[in-house]
Amino acid sequence: MQNHFELFHLPQRFAIDMTALSEAYHEVQNQVHPDKFANAPEAEKRVAMQWATRANEAYQTLRNPFKRAAYLCELNGVDLQTESNTAMPREFLMQQMEWREALEDAKAAADAGALDQLDTEVGAARREQLAQIGEQLDRQDFFEAARGVRQLMFLEKFGEEVSLAIDRLAD
C-alpha cells in the first residue's frame, strides 16, 4: 500500500512544497470524487469513497507539520511512545512550569498583554522545535526527531490553552 507521500507523488521528507501537495490532493480528489461514480456499481462507489477518505487523511497529515513529523518517524519504524514515554529534558520541563505559572497569573489578572506575550513565546518555541525536528528528519535521525515530536505535542497543547484563554478574555 502506498504511503501518503507516494499517494501524492511527493518526496518523503519533512520539508514539502505545499502548493504541490494541494495540487496533488485536488488531482486525486477529482479522480475519486463520488459524483463521478454516481451511476457506478456499489462496489466501485465504495472503493472510490475509500480512496477519497484516504486522500483526505493523507492530506490532513502532510499539511500539518506536527502530524507530518510524527508520520515520518512512524514510517521509519520509530514508535513515538506518546503514552509511555513522557521523559523530557529538565530545561524543557522548567520552561513548561514557568509558562504554566505565567498563564495562570495572566488569566487571574485578565491581562491580555501577558497572554499575547505568552502566545508569542510559545509560537516562537514551536517554530524553533519544528525547525529542529525538520533538520533531524533530514539527517534521518528519527529517534531524536521522535523526542522532538513528543516535546512539540506539549507545545501544541499548551499553545491551544493560551489561545483559549485569549478567546475567553476577548468574550
C-alpha positions in Angstrom: 0.0 0.0 0.0 1.2 3.5 -0.8 2.2 5.8 1.9 0.9 9.4 2.0 3.9 10.8 0.2 3.7 8.2 -2.6 -0.1 8.8 -3.0 0.7 12.5 -3.9 4.0 11.8 -5.7 6.0 13.8 -3.2 9.5 13.2 -1.9 9.4 11.5 1.5 10.9 14.3 3.6 9.8 16.9 6.2 10.0 20.0 4.0 7.4 19.7 1.3 6.1 22.1 -1.3 2.6 23.0 0.0 1.4 24.1 -3.5 2.5 20.7 -5.0 0.7 19.0 -2.1 -2.5 20.9 -2.6 -2.4 20.3 -6.4 -1.8 16.6 -6.0 -4.6 16.3 -3.4 -7.1 18.0 -5.7 -6.0 15.8 -8.6 -6.6 12.6 -6.5 -9.9 14.0 -5.2 -11.0 14.8 -8.8 -10.3 11.2 -9.8 -12.2 9.6 -7.0 -15.0 12.2 -6.3 -18.3 10.4 -5.5 -20.1 12.4 -8.2 -18.0 10.6 -10.8 -19.3 7.3 -9.5 -23.0 8.2 -9.2 -24.1 5.6 -11.7 -21.4 3.0 -10.9 -22.0 -0.3 -9.1 -22.0 -0.2 -5.3 -18.6 -1.9 -5.1 -17.0 0.9 -7.2 -18.7 3.6 -5.2 -17.3 2.0 -2.0 -13.8 1.9 -3.4 -14.0 5.5 -4.6 -15.2 6.6 -1.2 -12.4 4.7 0.5 -9.8 6.4 -1.8 -11.4 9.8 -1.2 -11.3 9.2 2.6 -7.7 8.0 2.4 -6.7 11.1 0.3 -8.3 13.4 2.9 -6.5 11.7 5.7 -3.2 11.8 3.9 -3.7 15.5 3.0 -4.5 16.4 6.6 -1.5 14.6 7.8 1.0 16.0 5.4 -0.2 19.6 5.5 0.2 19.7 9.3 3.9 20.0 10.3 3.3 18.2 13.6 1.4 15.3 12.1 3.9 15.1 9.2 6.8 14.8 11.5 5.1 12.1 13.6 4.1 10.3 10.4 7.7 10.4 9.1 9.0 8.9 12.4 6.4 6.1 12.3 7.1 5.4 8.6 10.7 4.9 9.5 9.9 2.4 12.3 10.1 4.7 15.3 7.3 4.5 17.7 6.6 7.9 19.2 5.6 6.3 22.5 3.4 9.2 23.3 1.6 7.4 26.1 4.5 5.6 27.7 7.5 7.9 27.2 6.9 11.2 28.9 10.5 11.8 29.8 11.6 15.4 28.9 14.8 17.3 29.3 14.9 19.2 32.6 15.2 22.7 30.9 12.1 21.9 28.8 10.1 20.9 31.9 11.3 24.1 33.7 10.1 26.2 30.8 6.8 24.5 30.8 6.4 25.2 34.6 7.3 28.9 34.1 4.8 29.2 31.2 2.0 27.5 33.2 2.6 29.9 36.1 2.5 32.8 33.7 -0.7 31.5 32.1 -2.4 31.2 35.5 -1.2 34.6 36.6 -2.4 36.2 33.3 -5.8 34.5 33.5 -6.3 35.5 37.1 -5.4 39.2 36.3 -7.3 39.1 33.0 -4.1 40.5 31.5 -4.4 40.4 27.7 -0.9 41.8 27.2 0.6 39.0 29.2 -1.4 36.4 27.3 -0.3 37.8 24.0 3.3 37.8 25.1 2.9 34.2 26.2 1.3 33.3 22.9 4.3 34.9 21.1 6.8 33.0 23.2 5.1 29.6 22.7 4.7 30.3 18.9 8.5 31.0 18.7 9.3 27.9 20.7 7.0 25.8 18.4 8.7 27.2 15.2 12.1 26.5 16.7 11.1 23.0 17.7 9.7 22.3 14.2 12.9 23.6 12.5 15.0 21.3 14.8 12.7 18.3 14.0 13.0 19.1 10.3 16.8 19.0 10.5 16.7 15.8 12.4 14.4 14.2 9.9 16.5 15.4 7.0 19.5 13.7 8.7 17.4 10.6 9.2 17.8 10.8 13.0 14.3 9.5 13.6 14.8 8.7 17.3 15.8 12.3 18.1 13.1 13.6 15.9 10.6 11.4 17.8 11.8 13.0 21.1 11.3 16.4 19.5 7.8 15.5 18.3 6.9 14.5 21.9 8.1 17.9 23.1 6.1 19.5 20.3 3.0 17.8 21.5 3.3 19.6 24.8 3.9 22.9 23.0 0.9 22.4 20.7 -1.4 21.6 23.7 -0.1 24.5 25.7 -0.5 26.8 22.8 -4.1 25.8 22.5 -4.6 26.5 26.2 -3.2 30.0 25.7 -5.4 30.6 22.6 -8.4 29.5 24.6 -7.5 31.9 27.4 -7.1 34.8 24.9 -10.5 33.9 23.3 -12.2 33.8 26.7 -10.8 37.1 27.7 -12.0 38.6 24.4 -15.6 37.5 25.0 
